[in-house]
């Protein structure tokens, strides 16, 4: 993960089960499955009945399963999510919609750090951006992929890179594999 001094940039810690919760839901997408395995291995055998696991390689299917599980959840649930950063925030948005607080959700990035980018000019959202400059599909501007992160949108901000000097666009670099 890239270091940042931007306060909006999330800082992720390895997840571990918070036993102050009554029930626990562990969600892993792709490489996040290994994180879920680690958490389960650290779990005392007498507490395994308090844990539900949702994992797989299809983000859309997992998001539907999470929505169903959270719709039936009761107070005291702790949610732990592992996978690509965009997935963490998609799951978080569902959880927040059901009233979960930020201290009830643990997040650990596992896999790609490709970014979701929100164009501040036309409000278009681009998925899986891996370069520091991205051409917006909505307005066509070359956007600098900023390190400013919106938790509400689960996206990084994209700002026109040549606003002050039209046509002066630096070389693109792959920085978010």
C-alpha positions in Angstrom: 0.0 0.0 0.0 1.2 3.4 -0.9 2.1 5.8 2.0 0.2 9.0 2.1 0.1 12.1 4.2 -3.5 12.9 3.1 -5.8 12.5 6.1 -8.7 11.3 3.9 -6.7 8.3 2.8 -7.8 5.2 4.7 -5.2 3.4 6.8 -5.8 -0.3 7.0 -4.7 -2.6 9.7 -4.8 -6.4 9.7 -8.2 -7.5 10.8 -8.7 -9.6 13.9 -11.9 -10.6 15.6 -13.2 -8.1 18.2 -14.7 -10.4 20.8 -16.8 -7.6 22.3 -19.2 -8.3 19.5 -21.8 -11.1 19.9 -21.8 -12.3 16.3 -19.1 -12.0 13.6 -19.4 -11.9 9.8 -16.2 -12.5 7.8 -16.3 -11.6 4.1 -13.4 -12.4 1.7 -13.2 -11.7 -2.0 -10.4 -13.4 -4.0 -7.1 -13.1 -2.1 -9.1 -11.9 0.9 -10.0 -15.6 1.5 -6.5 -16.1 2.9 -7.1 -13.3 5.4 -10.4 -15.0 6.4 -8.5 -18.3 6.9 -5.9 -16.5 9.1 -8.7 -15.0 11.3 -10.4 -18.4 11.6 -7.1 -20.0 12.6 -6.7 -17.5 15.4 -10.2 -18.1 16.7 -10.7 -20.1 19.9 -12.5 -23.3 19.1 -15.4 -22.5 21.5 -16.2 -19.3 19.6 -16.5 -20.7 16.1 -20.3 -20.9 16.3 -20.5 -17.1 16.6 -18.9 -16.7 13.2 -20.4 -16.7 9.7 -18.2 -16.6 6.6 -19.0 -15.4 3.1 -16.2 -15.8 0.5 -15.7 -16.3 -3.2 -14.4 -14.8 -6.4 -17.5 -13.1 -7.7 -17.9 -9.6 -6.1 -21.5 -9.1 -7.3 -22.6 -12.4 -5.8 -20.8 -11.7 -2.5 -22.4 -8.2 -2.3 -25.8 -9.8 -2.6 -25.0 -12.3 0.1 -23.7 -9.6 2.4 -26.9 -7.6 1.8 -29.0 -10.6 2.7 -26.9 -11.4 5.8 -27.0 -7.9 7.1 -30.7 -7.5 6.5 -31.2 -10.4 9.0 -28.5 -9.3 11.4 -29.1 -8.2 15.0 -27.3 -5.8 17.2 -23.8 -6.8 18.3 -22.6 -7.9 14.9 -19.0 -7.2 13.9 -18.2 -7.2 10.2 -14.7 -8.0 8.8 -14.0 -7.5 5.1 -10.9 -8.5 3.1 -10.2 -8.1 -0.6 -9.5 -5.3 -3.1 -10.0 -1.8 -1.8 -13.0 -1.0 -3.9 -14.7 -4.2 -2.6 -14.1 -3.1 1.0 -15.9 0.1 0.5 -18.8 -1.5 -1.4 -19.4 -3.8 1.5 -19.0 -0.9 4.0 -21.6 1.1 2.1 -24.1 -1.8 2.5 -23.2 -2.1 6.2 -23.6 1.6 6.9 -27.0 1.5 5.1 -28.1 -1.0 7.7 -26.9 1.2 10.5 -23.5 -0.3 11.3 -21.0 2.1 12.8 -17.4 2.6 11.6 -16.0 0.8 14.7 -18.1 -2.3 13.9 -16.4 -2.8 10.5 -12.8 -4.1 10.0 -11.2 -3.8 6.6 -8.0 -5.3 5.2 -6.8 -4.9 1.7 -5.8 -8.1 -0.1 -5.2 -8.2 -3.8 -5.3 -5.3 -6.3 -5.0 -1.7 -5.2 -6.5 -0.5 -8.4 -8.6 2.6 -7.7 -12.2 3.6 -8.2 -12.0 7.2 -9.5 -14.7 9.9 -9.3 -14.4 12.7 -11.9 -15.1 15.9 -10.0 -16.0 17.6 -13.3 -18.8 15.3 -14.7 -19.4 12.9 -11.8 -18.5 9.8 -13.8 -17.0 6.9 -11.9 -14.3 4.7 -13.3 -13.4 1.3 -11.9 -10.0 -0.5 -11.7 -7.8 2.5 -12.6 -4.2 1.5 -12.3 -2.4 4.6 -13.6 -1.8 8.1 -12.1 -3.6 9.7 -15.1 -6.9 8.5 -16.4 -9.0 9.6 -19.3 -12.6 10.2 -18.1 -15.2 8.3 -20.2 -17.8 11.0 -19.3 -16.1 14.3 -20.1 -13.0 13.1 -21.9 -10.6 15.1 -19.7 -7.3 13.6 -18.6 -7.6 13.3 -14.9 -4.9 13.2 -12.2 -5.8 10.4 -9.8 -5.5 12.2 -6.5 -4.8 10.6 -3.2 -7.9 12.3 -1.8 -10.4 9.6 -0.8 -14.2 9.9 -0.3 -15.4 7.2 2.2 -19.0 8.0 1.2 -18.3 7.3 -2.4 -15.6 4.7 -1.9 -13.5 6.5 -4.5 -10.5 8.6 -5.1 -11.0 12.0 -6.7 -9.9 12.7 -10.3 -9.1 16.3 -11.3 -8.3 17.6 -14.8 -4.5 17.5 -15.0 -4.1 20.1 -17.7 -6.6 22.7 -16.4 -4.0 25.5 -16.1 -2.0 24.5 -19.2 -4.4 22.8 -21.7 -2.7 20.0 -23.6 0.3 19.6 -21.2 -0.2 16.1 -20.0 2.7 14.2 -18.4 3.4 10.6 -19.2 1.1 8.1 -17.5 2.6 5.7 -15.0 1.2 2.4 -13.7 1.1 3.0 -9.9 -1.9 1.1 -8.6 -1.5 -2.6 -9.6 
